[in-house]
């Protein structure tokens, strides 16, 4: 059966776990070869095992590379490794898909924010996507078939208490998305998605105060209502405490996968809902 991304090459930053790993699984199932970036040496073995599993399950090639996306050297290293791994012949090397997923979160009230925390969060969440996209740009297709997807958040627009810095970085990423959609118009579509609460350790690490504050939002989000008989008993039980069920990483990945297919060619410069209706933009 034909797969929509057969033979294409995608780069996913922060691709070894969580939402990034789910995106990798989705794109691999569509036939896409992958370069998965991870930030720390401690993730190397995990990434290598994951890449081997993707290759075995989907008949694609997947490789991992450690690099700090928030530095020019790190961004260049990702692309250099992709060329080394997939450029055959070198003159035809092309990066079809870029998913800027790597990011860090900071929740702190206004008086507690430090200059270092501000700078580090913006370095990874804003400068990182800029540097990686700059490094990838020379190798994007020249026929509008490329795809760039930036992982934003509902925090860009919701004004959650304690998210001055994190929300600001995601708003900046959405602004860059719109600019890049124009600047790269002959090369690729550029879109962002804005997940809300997603299962996993990142969301679980939030403070009790933050979780209490967001509960009302969750209770009024259409897609987050638990589904007896569909969701697991554990999900149903957790929803009683949190106000609703969290998104599965595969649900976020499905929206990214959709934006990466040829069917999404007429969608660019958009922030696409990936939050079950928590944030309804117009």
N, C-alpha and C positions, 0 to 999 in steps of 0.2 A: 504494500500500500504506500502511495506517495506521501511524504511528510513535508510540511510547508517550509521547513528550514533546513532541508537536506543539504549537507555540504557547506553550510554557512559557518562563520566563525564569530563567536561571541565572547566578550570579556565581562565578567561580573566582579566588581570589587566587594569585599566582604562576602565572598561566595562559598565559604566552607561550612557555614552553620546558619540556623534560623531562617529568616526570609530569603537570604542569599542562596542557601542550599536548596530551598524549595524552588526558587526561580531556576537554578541550575537543572534540577530534575525535570522541570516543565520544558525548558528549552531543549534538553537532551532528548526527551521523548518526541520532540518535533524534528529531530535529526541534526541539531546544531552541535558543532564542535565547540569546546569551551576552554577558556583560560580563567581559572578561579584564583583570585587574589585573596590572601590572608595577611593579617598584620604582624602576628607574632610567630616566633620560631616554634612555640609550643603547639601551634596548630598545624605544623607541617605533616606530621604522621596522619592526623585526622583527615586532612585535605587529600593526601595521597590515596588513602583508603577509599575515600568518597569518590575520587576521580576514577579509580579502578572499578568501583561498583557501577558508576554511570556508564563507563565504556562497555562493561559486560552486559548490562541490562538493555542498552539502547544502540549498541554498535556504532558508537561515536568515539572521538578522541577527546580526552579531557586531561588537562595538566594544571598543577597548582604552582603559584609563585608568591613568595613572601615579599612584601613591599609596603612602605608607608605612603599612602596616597596623598598625604598632606605635604609632601616634598616634591620638588621637581625631579629629583633623582629617583624617587620611588615610582612616580608616574612613568618616567622614561623606561625604568627597568621592567615594568609590566609589559609595555609594548615591545621592548627589545626581546623579552623572553617569548612573547607571542610570535614574533618574526622568526626567532630561532627554532621554534617548535612547529610552525605551520607554513613557513615561506618556501613553497616548492611549486614552481620556480620562484626565486626571490622577486622577480619583476612583476609577478602577479599577486603579491601578498595583499590581502584585503581584510579589513575588520568590518563585519556586517552589522554587528550589534554591540552596543555598550550599555551596561546597566550600572549606574552609579548608586550602589547600595550601601557601601561602607559608611558608618556614622557612629557617633557616640552621643549619649544623652546626659543632660545635666538638669536636675531640678533643684532650684534654690530660690528663696525669696529675695526680693530686690536688695535689701541691706546686706545679704550674705554673699553676694556674687563677687568673686575676686577677678582682677584683671587677667590672671593666669588662666582661670577657668574659662573666661570669655574667649581669650585668644586661642586656647587649645581646641575648644568646641568649634569655633569658626574655622580654624585651620583644617580640621578633619572634615567637617560637614559642608563647608562652602569652598574653601580653597582646594580641597581634595578633588571634588568633581570638576572644578575648573581645570586643574592641572592634568587630570587624566583625560578629559575631553580634548584639551589642547594636544596632548601626545597622540591621541587616537586620530584626530582630524585628518592628518595627511593620508591616512589609509582607509578612510571611509569610501564607500562606493561613489561614483560620479553620475548616478542615474536616479537619484532619489530613493533607492531601495534600502538605504541604511536605516538603522533604528537606534535612537538614544532614549533611554528611559531613566529618569531620575526618581529616586525613592524619597518622597517628601513625607508629610504627616499632617493629620488634622490640626496638629499644634500650630501650624503656620497661620491659621485663621481663627482658632477657637478662643484664644486668650486664656488658656488654663493657668491658674495660679501656680507660681513657681517656675514657669517656663519662659521667662524673659529671654534667656540665651538660646535654649533649644528651639523654641518657636521662631525666634528671629532667624536662626540659621536656615530653617525650612522655608520661611518666607523668601529669603534671599535665593534659595535654590529654585523656587518657583519663578521668581523674576528672571533668573538666568535662563530657565527653560524657555520662556517666551522669546527672549532675545536670540537664543541659539536656534530656535525654530525658524527665524528669519535669516540669520547669518549662514546657516547650514542648509538652506532650503533646497539647493540643487544636489545635496548629498544624502540627507537623511531627514526623517521626521524626528522631532524632539518633543517628548511628552514627560509629564510627571504623574505619579500616583500618590494618593494621600491616605495611607492606612490609619486606622484608629488603633485601639488596643488589640494586640495580637498575642496569641499564646507563646509562652517561652520565658526564659529567665530574665530578659530585659524588662518586660512589663512587670514581672513578679518582684523585681528589685525596687519598685517604687515604694515610697513611704506610705504608711497607713493614712496619713492626712491627704496625700494626693489621691489615693484610691477612693477615699470617702468623697472627695470633691468631684471626681469624675463619674461617680455612681449614677447620679441623676441623668447625665448625658447618655450613659449606657442604657438606662431604663427606657429612654425615649428613642432609641435607635432601632428602626424596623428590623434590620437583619440580625440584631443581637438577641432577640427573644429566643430563649431555649426551646427546643423542639422535642417534647416527649415522644419516645419511640424512634427518634432519629439520632439525637445526641446521646452520648454515653451517660450512664448514671453519674459518673464523676463530673461531667460537664454540667449536668442538670443541678447537681448539688453545689458546685462552685458558683453557678449563676445566681443562686439564692442569696449568696453573700455579696457578690459583686454587682448585681443588678441585671446581668445578662451574660450570654456566652461570649467568649473572646473569639476573634477570627482565627481560623486555622491558617498556618503559613501557606498551605497549598491554595487557599482561596486568594491570597494576595498574589501568589505566583501565577495563577490563572489569568489575572488581569494583565500582568506584565507580558505573559506569553502571547496573549491576544494582540497587544500593541506591537509586538515584534513580527507579526505575520504580514504577508502581503495584503490581507484583507483590511488592515488598518492604515493603508497608504493615504487615506483622505483625512486622517486625524493628526494634527500637529499643533504645538504650542498650547496644549491643554493640560489642566490638572484633572485627572480622571479619578472618579470616585472609587476608592478601594476600602471603604469603611462601613459598609452595610447601611449607609444612609445617616451616619452620625453627622456628617457635614454635607449639606445640600447646597452646592454652589450654582450660580447662574451667570 
